[in-house]
């Protein structure tokens, strides 16, 4: 086991990793920007090193500063969390060259599955269904238009290096193609320094279903069930639940087998997520991408499967087999997660940084809150707006929904705007209660609300 793990991240996931380390008897090192000096993860780590000013490009995205922090504090492993450098193959290589263990898969696998075009080809080669699309990167708009005609509109233009919903634009017909292609490429270039795009068939009214996978160095390859992430706005997830209220046991078995077969074929190690689109009547699924890291929404899987994925990540990276209770675990009950963002849901979800005057989080049976903030904390303007995750778990989906309604009603945040009122609208809506929603539901709901 490692003696000291540096956490190359911030916010709630950094705090989550620090707590897991402490329970494993491993010391932790927090890195932080000047804007995060008052964050709880900085206060609770065994050691902390400032690595730059507020903007992430001057701090959390600086591999040399993170490696330097690891070396001066004697850390022998780095956990990247999610976002920032978590799927940066070059950073994983740098860690290896400095004899610091990167807690995640190999750089080679990150490079293969992190590029969406290569990942699609890899999935196809291993028998995993993918949506019809271009065979590779499309560089010419005229060529792309001809390909799109052959695929059949509507199509989705996707950046090969995209993520978090960025670098994606739909084109419903020929007239929209050129502007959508240019917008996707331009956004990807700005966000990822890579404007390469490919084209795939746009599945109408799809559901976004992802499978949590786990693999170690002892020949164990497993999945831990699925999460339904269809409730999203602008490709950003809002609510996730496990298991999905949509898919059948037969489809679950097919998707789970495809996921395990794929990670075994590529020699995957550690935790990851394989994301799929499922058609409207839940009879077919299509590989979308793989995230070679822990996901924001991993707690719902933990609650249903009775495991701790961060601890398993650390154990696997240290060369240990995954825990027996994980290998033999069976799902129990239902879990729902609401992402609480510092945004104004009634002002086009404008960011709402500032000082939290009062923070009261809900509690009680089956309620979990993952957060790094507190009363008096100032939410900085430099980062993603998520400030907490509210997770509830119960014996059934209906009880979990009732519990989430109760927990949201208790959640009190003053001083900034949050998405809590919007979450309450969704949870109380008949479509959510009945499990009848897809990835376009939020956009359609907001459009109807604006017209009323």
C-alpha positions as CSV (number, residue, x, y, z in Angstrom):
1,X,0.0,0.0,0.0
2,X,1.1,3.6,-0.7
3,X,2.4,5.7,2.2
4,X,1.2,9.1,0.8
5,X,-1.2,10.0,-2.0
6,X,-1.3,13.4,-3.6
7,X,-4.8,14.4,-4.8
8,X,-4.5,16.3,-8.1
9,X,-7.9,17.9,-7.9
10,X,-10.2,20.1,-5.9
11,X,-13.6,20.4,-4.4
12,X,-15.8,17.5,-3.2
13,X,-13.9,14.8,-5.1
14,X,-10.6,15.9,-3.5
15,X,-12.2,15.6,-0.1
16,X,-13.7,12.3,-1.0
17,X,-10.3,10.9,-1.9
18,X,-8.6,12.3,1.2
19,X,-11.2,10.7,3.5
20,X,-10.7,7.3,1.7
21,X,-7.0,7.6,2.2
22,X,-7.4,8.3,5.9
23,X,-9.6,5.2,6.3
24,X,-6.9,3.1,4.5
25,X,-4.2,4.5,6.8
26,X,-2.6,6.4,4.0
27,X,-1.4,10.1,4.3
28,X,-2.8,12.6,1.8
29,X,-1.5,15.7,0.1
30,X,-3.8,18.4,-1.2
31,X,-2.8,20.8,-4.0
32,X,-4.7,24.0,-4.3
33,X,-4.9,27.3,-6.1
34,X,-4.9,30.6,-4.3
35,X,-8.7,30.7,-4.9
36,X,-9.1,27.4,-3.0
37,X,-7.1,28.2,0.1
38,X,-10.3,28.0,2.3
39,X,-11.7,24.8,0.7
40,X,-12.3,22.0,3.1
41,X,-10.1,19.6,1.2
42,X,-7.1,21.8,2.0
43,X,-8.0,21.9,5.7
44,X,-8.4,18.1,6.1
45,X,-5.4,16.8,4.1
46,X,-2.3,15.8,6.0
47,X,-0.2,18.2,3.8
48,X,-1.1,20.9,1.3
49,X,0.8,22.8,-1.4
50,X,-0.3,25.9,-3.3
51,X,0.4,25.4,-7.0
52,X,-0.7,28.7,-8.5
53,X,-3.4,31.3,-9.0
54,X,-7.1,30.8,-9.4
55,X,-7.5,29.9,-13.1
56,X,-7.1,26.1,-13.6
57,X,-4.7,26.6,-16.5
58,X,-2.4,28.3,-13.9
59,X,-2.8,25.6,-11.3
60,X,-4.7,22.3,-11.6
61,X,-3.7,21.9,-15.3
62,X,0.0,22.4,-14.6
63,X,1.6,18.9,-14.5
64,X,5.1,20.2,-13.6
65,X,3.8,21.9,-10.5
66,X,1.8,18.9,-9.4
67,X,4.8,16.6,-9.8
68,X,6.9,19.0,-7.9
69,X,4.4,19.0,-5.1
70,X,4.4,15.2,-5.0
71,X,8.2,15.1,-4.9
72,X,8.7,17.7,-2.1
73,X,6.1,16.0,0.1
74,X,7.2,12.5,-0.6
75,X,4.0,11.3,-2.2
76,X,4.4,7.9,-3.9
77,X,1.0,8.0,-5.8
78,X,-1.3,10.6,-7.4
79,X,-5.0,10.3,-7.6
80,X,-6.4,12.6,-10.4
81,X,-10.1,12.5,-9.5
82,X,-12.2,13.5,-12.4
83,X,-11.7,16.4,-14.9
84,X,-8.5,18.3,-15.1
85,X,-5.6,15.8,-15.8
86,X,-7.6,12.6,-15.0
87,X,-7.7,11.5,-18.6
88,X,-4.4,13.1,-19.7
89,X,-2.2,10.3,-21.1
90,X,0.9,12.5,-21.0
91,X,0.4,13.2,-17.3
92,X,0.1,9.5,-16.6
93,X,3.4,9.0,-18.5
94,X,5.1,11.8,-16.5
95,X,4.0,10.2,-13.3
96,X,5.5,6.9,-14.4
97,X,8.8,8.4,-15.4
98,X,9.0,10.1,-12.0
99,X,8.3,6.8,-10.2
100,X,5.0,8.0,-8.9
101,X,2.0,5.7,-9.3
102,X,-0.8,7.2,-11.3
103,X,-4.1,5.9,-9.8
104,X,-5.9,4.9,-13.0
105,X,-5.3,2.9,-16.1
106,X,-2.1,3.0,-18.2
107,X,-1.3,5.9,-20.5
108,X,-1.7,3.7,-23.5
109,X,-5.2,2.8,-22.6
110,X,-6.1,6.4,-21.7
111,X,-4.8,7.4,-25.1
112,X,-6.7,4.7,-26.9
113,X,-10.1,5.2,-25.2
114,X,-9.8,8.9,-24.5
115,X,-9.8,9.7,-28.3
116,X,-13.5,9.2,-29.2
117,X,-12.8,8.2,-32.8
118,X,-10.2,5.5,-31.7
119,X,-12.5,4.4,-29.0
120,X,-15.3,3.8,-31.5
121,X,-13.0,1.8,-33.7
122,X,-11.8,-0.3,-30.7
123,X,-15.4,-0.9,-29.6
124,X,-16.3,-2.0,-33.1
125,X,-13.3,-4.3,-33.3
126,X,-14.5,-6.0,-30.2
127,X,-18.1,-6.5,-31.2
128,X,-19.7,-3.7,-29.2
129,X,-22.4,-1.9,-31.2
130,X,-21.7,1.7,-32.3
131,X,-23.9,4.2,-34.1
132,X,-23.4,4.5,-37.8
133,X,-20.8,7.2,-38.6
134,X,-17.6,8.3,-40.3
135,X,-14.7,5.8,-40.4
136,X,-12.4,8.4,-38.9
137,X,-11.7,12.1,-38.5
138,X,-13.5,14.4,-41.0
139,X,-11.4,17.5,-41.9
140,X,-13.3,19.0,-44.8
141,X,-16.8,20.4,-44.5
142,X,-17.9,19.4,-48.0
143,X,-16.6,15.9,-47.5
144,X,-18.4,15.8,-44.2
145,X,-21.7,16.9,-45.7
146,X,-21.5,14.1,-48.3
147,X,-20.8,11.6,-45.5
148,X,-23.7,13.0,-43.4
149,X,-26.0,12.5,-46.4
150,X,-24.9,8.9,-46.7
151,X,-25.4,8.3,-42.9
152,X,-28.8,10.0,-43.0
153,X,-29.9,13.1,-41.2
154,X,-30.1,14.0,-38.3
155,X,-26.4,13.6,-37.4
156,X,-24.2,14.6,-34.5
157,X,-20.8,16.2,-35.1
158,X,-18.5,15.3,-32.2
159,X,-15.0,16.4,-31.3
160,X,-12.7,13.5,-31.0
161,X,-11.1,15.0,-27.9
162,X,-14.3,16.4,-26.5
163,X,-15.9,15.8,-23.1
164,X,-18.4,17.2,-20.7
165,X,-20.8,17.9,-23.6
166,X,-18.3,20.3,-25.2
167,X,-17.4,19.9,-28.9
168,X,-20.8,18.4,-29.8
169,X,-23.4,19.9,-32.2
170,X,-26.4,18.3,-33.9
171,X,-27.3,18.9,-37.5
172,X,-31.0,18.1,-38.2
173,X,-30.7,18.6,-41.9
174,X,-28.3,19.8,-44.7
175,X,-28.9,23.5,-44.0
176,X,-27.5,23.1,-40.4
177,X,-24.5,21.0,-41.2
178,X,-21.8,23.7,-42.0
179,X,-22.5,25.9,-39.0
180,X,-22.8,22.9,-36.6
181,X,-19.5,21.5,-37.9
182,X,-17.7,24.8,-37.5
183,X,-19.1,25.4,-34.0
184,X,-18.2,21.9,-32.8
185,X,-14.6,22.2,-34.1
186,X,-14.1,25.7,-32.8
187,X,-15.3,24.8,-29.3
188,X,-13.1,21.7,-29.2
189,X,-10.1,23.7,-30.3
190,X,-10.7,26.3,-27.6
191,X,-11.4,23.7,-24.8
192,X,-9.1,20.8,-25.7
193,X,-6.6,22.3,-28.2
194,X,-7.8,19.8,-30.8
195,X,-10.5,20.7,-33.3
196,X,-10.7,17.3,-35.0
197,X,-14.3,16.0,-35.4
198,X,-16.1,12.9,-36.6
199,X,-19.8,12.3,-37.6
200,X,-22.3,9.8,-36.3
201,X,-26.0,9.1,-36.6
202,X,-28.1,11.1,-34.1
203,X,-30.3,8.7,-32.2
204,X,-33.6,10.4,-31.5
205,X,-35.1,10.4,-28.0
206,X,-32.3,8.3,-26.6
207,X,-31.4,7.4,-23.1
208,X,-27.9,7.9,-21.7
209,X,-27.0,4.7,-19.8
210,X,-23.5,4.1,-18.4
211,X,-21.9,1.0,-16.9
212,X,-19.4,1.2,-14.0
213,X,-16.5,-1.2,-14.6
214,X,-13.6,-2.3,-12.4
215,X,-10.5,-4.4,-13.2
216,X,-7.4,-5.3,-11.3
217,X,-4.0,-6.9,-12.0
218,X,-5.2,-10.3,-10.8
219,X,-7.5,-11.1,-13.7
220,X,-10.7,-9.8,-12.3
221,X,-12.9,-7.9,-14.7
222,X,-16.4,-6.9,-13.5
223,X,-19.2,-4.4,-14.0
224,X,-21.2,-2.9,-11.1
225,X,-24.4,-2.3,-13.0
226,X,-25.7,0.8,-14.7
227,X,-26.5,4.4,-14.0
228,X,-29.2,6.3,-15.9
229,X,-27.9,9.8,-16.7
230,X,-30.6,10.8,-19.2
231,X,-31.7,13.8,-17.1
232,X,-29.3,16.4,-18.5
233,X,-29.1,20.0,-19.7
234,X,-26.8,20.9,-22.6
235,X,-25.1,17.5,-22.2
236,X,-24.4,18.2,-18.5
237,X,-25.9,15.7,-16.2
238,X,-28.4,17.0,-13.6
239,X,-29.8,13.8,-11.9
240,X,-28.5,10.3,-12.0
241,X,-30.0,7.1,-10.7
242,X,-29.1,3.5,-10.2
243,X,-30.5,1.2,-11.5
244,X,-32.1,2.7,-14.6
245,X,-35.9,2.7,-14.5
246,X,-35.9,2.0,-18.2
247,X,-33.9,-1.1,-19.2
248,X,-34.9,-4.7,-18.8
249,X,-32.8,-7.4,-17.2
250,X,-32.2,-8.9,-20.6
251,X,-30.8,-5.6,-22.0
252,X,-28.8,-5.1,-18.7
253,X,-27.1,-8.5,-19.2
254,X,-26.2,-7.7,-22.8
255,X,-24.8,-4.3,-22.0
256,X,-22.9,-5.6,-19.0
257,X,-21.3,-8.4,-21.0
258,X,-20.3,-6.0,-23.8
259,X,-18.7,-3.7,-21.2
260,X,-16.7,-6.5,-19.5
261,X,-15.6,-8.0,-22.8
262,X,-14.3,-4.6,-24.0
263,X,-12.3,-3.9,-20.9
264,X,-10.8,-7.4,-20.9
265,X,-9.9,-7.0,-24.5
266,X,-8.0,-3.8,-24.0
267,X,-6.3,-4.9,-20.7
268,X,-8.0,-2.2,-18.6
269,X,-7.0,-1.7,-15.0
270,X,-8.7,0.4,-12.3
271,X,-12.2,2.0,-12.4
272,X,-13.9,3.4,-15.5
273,X,-17.2,4.0,-17.1
274,X,-18.5,2.9,-20.5
275,X,-21.3,5.2,-21.8
276,X,-24.1,4.1,-24.2
277,X,-27.0,5.5,-26.0
278,X,-30.1,3.4,-25.7
279,X,-32.9,3.8,-28.2
280,X,-36.4,5.1,-27.3
281,X,-38.0,1.7,-26.8
282,X,-34.9,0.3,-25.0
283,X,-34.2,-2.6,-27.3
284,X,-30.8,-1.5,-28.7
285,X,-27.7,0.1,-27.3
286,X,-24.8,1.9,-28.9
287,X,-21.3,2.6,-27.6
288,X,-20.8,6.3,-27.1
289,X,-17.5,6.7,-25.2
290,X,-15.4,5.5,-22.3
291,X,-14.3,7.6,-19.4
292,X,-11.0,6.2,-18.0
293,X,-11.5,7.7,-14.6
294,X,-14.0,7.9,-11.7
295,X,-17.2,9.6,-12.5
296,X,-19.0,12.4,-10.6
297,X,-22.0,10.2,-10.2
298,X,-20.2,7.2,-8.8
299,X,-21.9,7.4,-5.3
300,X,-25.2,6.0,-6.6
301,X,-23.3,2.8,-7.6
302,X,-21.6,2.7,-4.3
303,X,-24.8,2.9,-2.4
304,X,-26.6,0.2,-4.4
305,X,-23.6,-2.1,-4.6
306,X,-22.4,-1.6,-1.0
307,X,-18.8,-0.6,-2.0
308,X,-16.4,2.3,-2.0
309,X,-14.9,2.8,-5.4
310,X,-12.2,5.3,-4.4
311,X,-10.8,2.8,-2.0
312,X,-10.9,0.1,-4.7
313,X,-9.1,2.4,-7.0
314,X,-6.3,2.9,-4.5
315,X,-6.1,-0.8,-3.7
316,X,-5.9,-1.8,-7.4
317,X,-3.2,0.8,-8.1
318,X,-1.2,-0.6,-5.2
319,X,-1.3,-4.1,-6.9
320,X,-3.9,-5.6,-4.6
321,X,-7.0,-7.5,-5.8
322,X,-10.3,-5.8,-5.5
323,X,-12.2,-6.6,-2.3
324,X,-14.1,-9.8,-2.0
325,X,-17.4,-8.0,-1.2
326,X,-17.0,-6.0,-4.5
327,X,-16.4,-9.2,-6.5
328,X,-19.4,-10.9,-4.9
329,X,-21.7,-7.9,-4.4
330,X,-25.3,-7.9,-5.4
331,X,-27.5,-4.8,-6.1
332,X,-29.8,-3.7,-3.3
333,X,-32.4,-0.9,-3.5
334,X,-32.3,2.3,-5.5
335,X,-30.2,5.4,-5.3
336,X,-30.7,8.9,-6.8
337,X,-28.2,11.7,-7.0
338,X,-28.9,15.4,-7.6
339,X,-26.0,17.7,-8.6
340,X,-26.3,20.9,-6.6
341,X,-24.8,23.7,-8.7
342,X,-24.1,27.4,-7.8
343,X,-26.4,28.6,-10.6
344,X,-29.6,30.6,-11.0
345,X,-32.1,28.2,-12.6
346,X,-34.5,31.1,-13.3
347,X,-31.9,33.3,-15.0
348,X,-30.8,30.9,-17.8
349,X,-28.7,29.0,-15.2
350,X,-26.2,31.8,-14.8
351,X,-23.3,31.0,-12.5
352,X,-23.7,32.3,-9.0
353,X,-20.3,32.5,-7.3
354,X,-20.0,34.3,-3.9
355,X,-20.1,33.8,-0.2
356,X,-22.4,31.2,1.4
357,X,-24.1,32.9,4.3
358,X,-25.9,29.8,5.6
359,X,-25.4,26.2,4.6
360,X,-27.6,23.5,6.1
361,X,-27.4,20.1,4.5
362,X,-30.2,17.5,5.0
363,X,-29.6,14.3,6.9
364,X,-31.5,11.2,8.2
365,X,-31.6,7.6,7.0
366,X,-30.4,7.0,3.5
367,X,-29.2,10.6,2.9
368,X,-25.6,11.4,1.9
369,X,-24.1,14.8,1.0
370,X,-20.7,15.0,-0.7
371,X,-19.4,18.6,-0.6
372,X,-16.4,20.7,0.2
373,X,-18.4,23.9,1.2
374,X,-19.8,25.3,4.4
375,X,-21.3,28.4,5.9
376,X,-18.9,31.3,5.3
377,X,-17.2,29.6,2.3
378,X,-16.8,31.7,-0.9
379,X,-17.5,29.9,-4.1
380,X,-14.8,31.0,-6.6
381,X,-15.8,32.0,-10.2
382,X,-13.0,30.0,-11.9
383,X,-14.3,26.4,-11.8
384,X,-17.3,24.1,-12.5
385,X,-20.4,25.4,-10.6
386,X,-21.1,22.1,-8.8
387,X,-20.8,22.6,-5.1
388,X,-22.5,19.4,-3.7
389,X,-24.0,16.1,-4.5
390,X,-27.1,15.0,-2.7
391,X,-27.5,11.2,-2.8
392,X,-30.4,9.3,-1.4
393,X,-30.9,5.5,-1.2
394,X,-33.9,3.5,-0.3
395,X,-35.4,0.0,-0.7
396,X,-37.3,1.0,-4.0
397,X,-37.4,3.8,-6.5
398,X,-40.6,5.2,-5.2
399,X,-39.3,5.4,-1.7
400,X,-36.0,7.0,-3.0
401,X,-38.0,9.6,-4.8
402,X,-40.0,10.5,-1.7
403,X,-36.8,10.6,0.3
404,X,-35.2,12.9,-2.3
405,X,-38.2,15.3,-2.1
406,X,-37.8,15.4,1.6
407,X,-34.0,16.0,1.5
408,X,-34.3,18.7,-1.1
409,X,-36.9,20.5,1.0
410,X,-34.5,20.5,4.0
411,X,-31.5,21.7,2.0
412,X,-30.9,25.4,2.9
413,X,-28.4,27.6,1.1
414,X,-28.3,31.4,1.5
415,X,-26.1,34.0,0.0
416,X,-25.9,32.4,-3.5
417,X,-28.4,30.9,-6.0
418,X,-28.5,27.1,-6.4
419,X,-30.3,24.6,-8.6
420,X,-32.2,23.1,-5.7
421,X,-35.6,24.7,-6.7
422,X,-35.1,23.3,-10.2
423,X,-34.2,19.8,-8.9
424,X,-37.5,19.9,-6.9
425,X,-39.5,20.7,-10.0
426,X,-38.0,17.7,-11.8
427,X,-38.3,15.2,-8.9
428,X,-42.0,16.2,-8.5
429,X,-42.8,15.9,-12.2
430,X,-45.0,12.9,-13.3
431,X,-42.5,12.1,-16.1
432,X,-39.7,11.6,-13.7
433,X,-41.8,9.7,-11.2
434,X,-42.9,7.3,-14.0
435,X,-39.4,7.0,-15.4
436,X,-40.5,8.5,-18.7
437,X,-37.7,10.8,-19.7
438,X,-34.8,10.9,-22.2
439,X,-31.8,13.3,-22.8
440,X,-34.1,15.9,-24.4
441,X,-36.5,16.1,-21.5
442,X,-35.0,19.1,-19.7
443,X,-34.7,21.1,-22.9
444,X,-38.3,20.4,-23.8
445,X,-39.5,21.2,-20.3
446,X,-37.6,24.5,-20.2
447,X,-39.0,25.4,-23.6
448,X,-42.6,24.7,-22.5
449,X,-42.0,26.6,-19.2
450,X,-40.7,29.6,-21.2
451,X,-43.8,29.6,-23.4
452,X,-46.3,29.4,-20.6
